[in-house]
Amino acid sequence: MKDSISESIQRLIIILLLLSPYLLAQETEQESNFSIGIGNSLYNNIKTNQLIIFYKLNELSPNIGDFNINSDANFELISINSSRIMVVGFVPMLRYNLHIRNVNLFFSGGIGFNFLNNHNIGTRNLGGHFIFSDMISAGIKILDSDFMSIEMSYLIRHISNAGIFDSNEGFNSQYLVFTLAI
């Protein structure tokens, strides 16, 4: 019974996160930018399936030449064995856009804060529920039109508590991320 309630809550959170970028864009009449990625652990002895969802908070994203700051809210679901770990947070990302002929590349990185519901991921002890997230990514814009753009990127994410708890083993992951901007 407890597992089915927990799974229902997790499904509801995922549905709300999937709908929220669309609803926010309707309210503010700004571009909706939504990313979803699939990934796994970078450790040979820890097998995970991971889903990460980002949505850009448009009003916090200034442009400075080829640089911009994407203020992303994120939700991650890490499945390992029979358990699921949820990570929710906010990560400002500095992004550099590189235009070479008709190819639009980008590189980004950032550090943010997150909360996770279980501080153990496999054999890795993160020490507590409050963690920091370091991310770097590289990608390419694969479609750019007047009404929509699609990007694909490779993302590496490190989460740890930055030494605020006694244990701080950290956890590293990789993702293939697709971003849709409408």
C-alpha positions in Angstrom: 0.0 0.0 0.0 2.8 2.5 1.0 4.6 1.7 -2.3 1.5 2.4 -4.4 0.9 5.7 -2.7 4.6 6.7 -3.2 4.5 5.6 -6.9 1.2 7.6 -7.4 2.8 10.7 -5.9 5.9 10.3 -8.1 3.7 10.0 -11.2 1.8 13.1 -10.2 5.0 15.1 -9.7 6.3 13.9 -13.1 3.0 14.9 -14.8 3.0 18.3 -13.1 6.6 18.9 -14.2 5.8 17.9 -17.7 2.9 20.3 -17.9 4.4 23.2 -16.0 6.6 24.7 -18.8 3.5 24.9 -21.0 1.4 26.4 -18.3 4.1 29.0 -17.4 4.6 30.0 -21.0 0.8 30.5 -21.4 0.7 32.8 -18.3 3.7 34.9 -19.2 3.5 34.7 -23.0 7.2 33.9 -23.1 9.1 31.1 -24.8 8.6 27.7 -23.2 11.9 25.8 -22.9 11.7 22.2 -21.7 14.5 19.6 -21.5 14.3 15.9 -20.8 17.2 13.5 -20.5 17.9 9.9 -20.0 21.0 8.7 -18.3 22.9 6.4 -16.0 25.6 6.2 -13.3 29.2 6.6 -14.3 30.2 3.8 -11.8 30.7 0.3 -13.1 29.3 -1.2 -9.8 26.2 0.9 -9.6 23.6 0.3 -12.3 21.0 3.0 -12.6 18.3 4.3 -15.0 17.8 8.0 -14.7 15.4 10.5 -16.0 16.1 14.3 -15.7 13.7 17.1 -16.5 14.7 20.8 -16.7 12.6 23.8 -17.4 14.0 27.3 -18.0 12.7 30.1 -15.8 12.6 32.7 -18.6 12.6 35.9 -16.6 15.9 34.9 -15.0 17.8 34.4 -18.3 19.7 37.5 -19.5 21.7 37.4 -22.8 25.2 38.9 -22.9 26.5 38.5 -26.5 27.1 34.8 -27.1 26.7 34.1 -23.4 23.5 33.7 -21.5 22.4 32.4 -18.1 19.8 29.7 -18.1 18.2 29.5 -14.7 16.9 25.9 -14.7 14.6 24.2 -12.3 15.2 20.4 -12.4 13.7 17.2 -11.3 15.5 13.9 -11.5 14.3 10.3 -10.9 17.0 7.7 -10.2 16.0 4.1 -10.3 18.3 1.6 -8.8 17.3 -2.0 -8.0 13.8 -1.6 -6.6 14.2 1.9 -5.1 13.6 5.3 -6.6 15.4 8.5 -5.5 14.0 11.9 -6.4 16.2 15.0 -6.7 14.6 18.4 -7.0 16.5 21.7 -7.3 17.7 24.8 -9.1 20.8 25.1 -11.2 21.9 28.4 -12.9 23.8 27.5 -16.0 26.3 29.8 -17.9 26.0 29.0 -21.6 28.2 29.9 -24.5 26.7 29.7 -28.0 29.1 29.1 -30.8 28.0 29.6 -34.4 30.1 28.0 -37.2 28.6 28.5 -40.6 25.1 27.0 -40.3 25.9 24.9 -37.2 24.9 26.1 -33.8 26.9 24.5 -30.9 26.8 25.3 -27.2 28.7 24.6 -24.1 27.3 25.2 -20.6 28.1 24.6 -16.9 26.7 25.5 -13.6 26.4 24.8 -9.9 23.1 24.7 -8.0 21.4 23.3 -5.0 19.1 20.3 -4.7 17.1 18.3 -2.3 16.9 14.5 -2.5 14.6 12.1 -0.7 17.3 9.4 0.1 21.0 10.3 0.7 22.2 6.8 -0.4 22.5 5.9 -4.1 23.6 2.4 -4.3 26.9 2.2 -2.3 27.4 6.0 -2.5 26.5 7.9 0.7 25.8 11.6 0.1 25.6 12.3 3.8 22.3 14.2 3.8 19.3 15.4 1.9 20.6 18.8 0.9 23.2 18.6 -1.9 24.9 20.6 -4.6 24.9 19.8 -8.3 27.7 20.6 -10.7 26.9 20.2 -14.4 28.7 20.6 -17.7 27.3 19.9 -21.1 28.0 20.3 -24.8 25.3 20.2 -27.5 24.0 21.2 -30.9 20.9 22.8 -32.2 19.3 20.3 -34.6 16.3 22.3 -35.6 15.8 26.1 -35.6 12.7 27.6 -37.0 10.5 30.7 -36.3 8.2 28.7 -34.0 10.3 26.0 -32.5 13.9 24.8 -31.8 15.3 21.4 -30.8 18.7 20.8 -29.2 20.6 17.7 -28.3 23.3 17.6 -25.7 25.6 15.4 -23.6 25.5 16.3 -19.9 27.7 15.2 -17.0 26.3 15.8 -13.5 28.1 15.5 -10.1 26.1 15.7 -6.9 27.6 16.0 -3.4 27.1 17.9 -0.2 30.3 20.0 -0.5 31.5 18.8 2.9 28.6 20.0 5.0 27.9 16.5 6.2 30.4 13.9 7.6 30.0 11.6 4.7 30.4 13.1 1.2 31.0 10.3 -1.4 29.3 12.1 -4.2 27.6 10.6 -7.3 28.4 11.1 -11.0 26.0 10.6 -13.9 25.8 11.1 -17.7 22.8 12.0 -19.8 21.6 12.4 -23.3 19.3 15.5 -23.2 16.8 16.9 -25.7 15.5 20.4 -25.4 12.4 21.8 -27.0 11.8 25.6 -27.1 8.4 26.8 -28.4 
